[in-house]
Amino acid sequence: MNVAILGAAGRMGQTLLRFAAQLPDCEVVAAVERADLPCIGGPVKLDGLPDGLAYTAEWPDVADTVIDFSFHATVPASIAKAAERGQVYVLGTTGLTDEEQGAVRKAAEKIPVVWSSNMSPGVNLLLELVRRSAATLGVDYDIEITEAHHRLKKDAPSGTAIMLAQAAAAGRGVELRDVACYGREGIVGERPVGEIGIHAIRGGSVVGDHTVMFMANEERVELTHKAGDRSVFAKGAFAAAAWLQGRAAGLYSMRHVLGFEEVRG
Ligand SMILES: NC(=O)c1ccc[n+]([C@@H]2O[C@H](COP(=O)([O-])OP(=O)(O)OC[C@H]3O[C@@H](n4cnc5c(N)ncnc54)[C@H](O)[C@@H]3O)[C@@H](O)[C@H]2O)c1
């Protein structure tokens, strides 16, 4: 596959470029960045990458596959261009507004898209465990979710924390928007039954920690995932890209890529 990486100069972009250099059936044909960055036109200096690869702000028509780890506000325009050109799309960027999410769904009517706020196998397994735990334990167990990330992360709470909260809500058969509590401050009163609390911690270079707590009067269950290296997300993103080749248009998740859920229809 011929891959374009959007957000190539970022933390994930650099990890993706490094990871791609080890893959035999994958060529990075474009390293796309914002037009106003000084690196535009300059080389991507990473071991093992093809000679002559330079950062570009142009849309990569040469690519058959786009991997996007950039910024939420740029996603609608990027995915619309990919849909016009029939390019396969892996979307890892988080923090999308409802409107931006609508643009992803619209594009997925024309092209196959894997969209996940977390491409790691461990977190996708954790989603299953959380859904099942929430269903099994019931509302006697208060659910609180904490996430910790490096100080440069732009959105909060993390897309993964939101996915975990959605999995917990689904396990209880409720809508997250009806039960979510994003942080607490002041005289907030007693905790309502069934509330799902979500809390973001920022600092240092933490790649990504998530814990889901189920707290009853007599016991507490805690499910934790800690990402040690961004390459776990890069590995998942390229697995998603390979899985998408030759697929019908539609919106897929890492659950499909990892075989946790069958593709319908
Ligand atoms: N799905 C996952 O598994 C996963 C894992 C880690 C990070 N993320 C998400 O990926 C995104 C990037 O994370 P990061 O830590 O690399 O951030 P980062 O800020 O280091 O990198 C983002 C890059 O995108 C670039 N960018 C912005 N607008 C652009 C545009 N229009 N075209 C091309 N590039 C553009 C920025 O210049 C920057 O270099 C975030 O939304 C983050 O939450 C997802």
The ligand as an SDF file (V2000), in Angstrom:
LIG
                    3D

 44 48  0  0  0  0  0  0  0  0999 V2000
   -6.2610    6.7740   17.9700 N   0  0  0  0  0  0  0  0  0  0  0  0
   -5.1410    6.5760   18.6810 C   0  0  0  0  0  0  0  0  0  0  0  0
   -4.7420    5.4270   18.9690 O   0  0  0  0  0  0  0  0  0  0  0  0
   -4.3340    7.7780   19.1250 C   0  0  0  0  0  0  0  0  0  0  0  0
   -3.1330    7.6200   19.8180 C   0  0  0  0  0  0  0  0  0  0  0  0
   -2.3820    8.7620   20.1260 C   0  0  0  0  0  0  0  0  0  0  0  0
   -2.8430   10.0180   19.7290 C   0  0  0  0  0  0  0  0  0  0  0  0
   -4.0450   10.1270   19.0850 N   0  0  0  0  0  0  0  0  0  0  0  0
   -4.5580   11.4060   18.5970 C   0  0  0  0  0  0  0  0  0  0  0  0
   -3.8430   11.7440   17.4110 O   0  0  0  0  0  0  0  0  0  0  0  0
   -3.7960   13.1720   17.2840 C   0  0  0  0  0  0  0  0  0  0  0  0
   -2.3350   13.6140   17.1430 C   0  0  0  0  0  0  0  0  0  0  0  0
   -1.6470   13.3380   18.3470 O   0  0  0  0  0  0  0  0  0  0  0  0
   -0.1380   13.8240   18.5560 P   0  0  0  0  0  0  0  0  0  0  0  0
    0.2020   13.5030   19.9550 O   0  0  0  0  0  0  0  0  0  0  0  0
    0.7020   13.2970   17.4450 O   0  0  0  0  0  0  0  0  0  0  0  0
   -0.3230   15.4040   18.3860 O   0  0  0  0  0  0  0  0  0  0  0  0
    0.7400   16.4520   17.8630 P   0  0  0  0  0  0  0  0  0  0  0  0
    0.1790   17.7960   18.2170 O   0  0  0  0  0  0  0  0  0  0  0  0
    2.1170   16.0860   18.2980 O   0  0  0  0  0  0  0  0  0  0  0  0
    0.7110   16.2690   16.2680 O   0  0  0  0  0  0  0  0  0  0  0  0
   -0.3390   16.6860   15.4590 C   0  0  0  0  0  0  0  0  0  0  0  0
    0.2720   17.1530   14.1470 C   0  0  0  0  0  0  0  0  0  0  0  0
   -0.7860   17.4280   13.2320 O   0  0  0  0  0  0  0  0  0  0  0  0
   -0.3850   18.5460   12.4770 C   0  0  0  0  0  0  0  0  0  0  0  0
   -1.5060   19.1630   11.7790 N   0  0  0  0  0  0  0  0  0  0  0  0
   -2.3960   20.0680   12.2410 C   0  0  0  0  0  0  0  0  0  0  0  0
   -3.2190   20.4360   11.2460 N   0  0  0  0  0  0  0  0  0  0  0  0
   -2.8580   19.7440   10.1560 C   0  0  0  0  0  0  0  0  0  0  0  0
   -3.3270   19.6910    8.8110 C   0  0  0  0  0  0  0  0  0  0  0  0
   -4.3360   20.4610    8.3790 N   0  0  0  0  0  0  0  0  0  0  0  0
   -2.7230   18.8500    7.9350 N   0  0  0  0  0  0  0  0  0  0  0  0
   -1.6820   18.0830    8.3340 C   0  0  0  0  0  0  0  0  0  0  0  0
   -1.1680   18.1000    9.5910 N   0  0  0  0  0  0  0  0  0  0  0  0
   -1.7590   18.9190   10.4810 C   0  0  0  0  0  0  0  0  0  0  0  0
    0.2850   19.4560   13.5040 C   0  0  0  0  0  0  0  0  0  0  0  0
    1.1030   20.4470   12.8810 O   0  0  0  0  0  0  0  0  0  0  0  0
    1.0910   18.4540   14.3150 C   0  0  0  0  0  0  0  0  0  0  0  0
    2.3940   18.2680   13.7740 O   0  0  0  0  0  0  0  0  0  0  0  0
   -4.4830   13.7300   18.5430 C   0  0  0  0  0  0  0  0  0  0  0  0
   -5.8380   13.9870   18.2280 O   0  0  0  0  0  0  0  0  0  0  0  0
   -4.3710   12.5830   19.5340 C   0  0  0  0  0  0  0  0  0  0  0  0
   -5.3320   12.6090   20.5390 O   0  0  0  0  0  0  0  0  0  0  0  0
   -4.7750    9.0380   18.7710 C   0  0  0  0  0  0  0  0  0  0  0  0
  1  2  1  0
  2  3  2  0
  2  4  1  0
  4  5  1  0
  4 44  2  0
  5  6  2  0
  6  7  1  0
  7  8  2  0
  8  9  1  0
  8 44  1  0
  9 10  1  0
  9 42  1  0
 10 11  1  0
 11 12  1  0
 11 40  1  0
 12 13  1  0
 13 14  1  0
 14 15  2  0
 14 16  1  0
 14 17  1  0
 17 18  1  0
 18 19  2  0
 18 20  1  0
 18 21  1  0
 21 22  1  0
 22 23  1  0
 23 24  1  0
 23 38  1  0
 24 25  1  0
 25 26  1  0
 25 36  1  0
 26 27  1  0
 26 35  1  0
 27 28  2  0
 28 29  1  0
 29 30  1  0
 29 35  2  0
 30 31  1  0
 30 32  2  0
 32 33  1  0
 33 34  2  0
 34 35  1  0
 36 37  1  0
 36 38  1  0
 38 39  1  0
 40 41  1  0
 40 42  1  0
 42 43  1  0
M  CHG  2   8   1  16  -1
M  END
$$$$
